[in-house]
Amino acid sequence: MAQIHHFEYGAITPTVSYILSVLGSLLGLTSAVRLRSARSGGERFWWLTLAAVAIGATGIWSMHFVAMLGFDVDGTPIRYDIGLTVASAVIALASVGVGLAIALLGKTAPRLRILIGGVLAGLGVGAMHYTGMAAMRLRGEIHYSGREVIASIAIAVVAATVALWLTLIVSKPIAIFGSALVMGVAVNGMHFTGMLAMSVTPEGEAFGSVEGATATNLLVPVGAAVVFAIVGMGYALVSAPTEEDRDAAEYLRQRIENRAAAPAAPAQPQFGGQPAGQQPPNRSTGRGTLGDASWTYRDRGRQ
C-alpha cells in the first residue's frame, strides 16, 4: 500500500477548511432565519437558494476541496477530472437545497420533515464526497474500507439532520454562531472519516501518465467563486430588511393612509375679522348674532 498523507501542508488546510465550513454554516443559518419570516413566495425562494448555496457549496463542498489540497500519495502525482469535480459541487448544492425545502417550507409534521430532509441531504453529501474522490486520478488503484465508508455516510446523515433542525429553531446571533461551530466539526468529521476509508495500491510508471487538472489549477477559479459567493451573500443579508424594518415601514404606511383618508375641516371665510354668519355685539343695543341665533347682553358697567 502506498503511503497517504492527509495533512501535506500541516495545519493550514484543515484550519482553512474548518473556517469555510463554519462561515458557510453561519450564512446558511442566518438565511434560514430570514426564510422563516419571509412574507411571499419569492422571498422564500430567494432565502432558500442563499441557504443552500451557503451550506451546500460554501460550507460543505469548498471545505472538501480545500481539505483535498493537503492530500498526497507517495510515488504518484494527483490530478482531478473537471467534469466529476463540478458534478460533486452540483450534488452538494442540490441535495442540501432539497433537504432545506422539505424541512422549512412545510407546515405539518416538522419532525418527520426534518428526518426525511436530513436523510436525503446526508446521502447527497456522502455522494458529493465520493464523487469528488472518483474525480481523483493517480498512478494506482483506489480501494475503500466498507466500515469507514458506512461510518462517514452515517455522520453525514446525522450532521445534515442536526443542521436542518437548527435551521428551524435558532434565531439569536449567539445561538447561530454556536450552531455553526458545531456544524463545522460535523462536516470536517465526515470528510476525514471518508478519507480514512481510502487506500491506494501503487502501479508504478507502467501505469501510464496521469491526466487532469492539478489542485493548483483549480484553486484560482474555485477560490474566486467562493469569495464572490461569500461577499454576495453577506451583502444580501446586510442590505435585506429585517422583520423590525418591515413593521416600521408598515406602521408608517398606515399613518400616512389614515391621515390622507381623514376629512379635512371646512375653511370658513372671514369678513372683517369675524367668521361668516357671526356679528360682534352692538354696544348701543347689546345685540349680536351667531349663525341663525341672536342674543342680548347687558353691560354691567352701564347699569
Buried (B, 14 or more C-beta within 10 A) or exposed (E): EBEBEBBEEEEEBBEBBBEBBBBBBBBBBBBBBBBBEBEEEEBBBBBBBBBBBBBBBBBBBBBBBBBBBBBBBEBBEBBBBBEBBEBBBBBBBBBBBBBBBBBBBBEEEBEEBBBBBBBBBBBBBBBBBBBBBBBBBBBBEBEBEEEBBEBBBBBBBBBBBBBBBBBBEBEEEEBBBEBBEBBBEBBBBBBBBBBBBBBBEBBEEEEEEBEBBEBEEBBEEBEEBBEEBBEEBBEBBEEBEEEEEEEEEEEEEEEEEEEEEEEEEEEEEEEEEEEEEEEEBEEEEEEBEEEEEEEEEEEEEEE
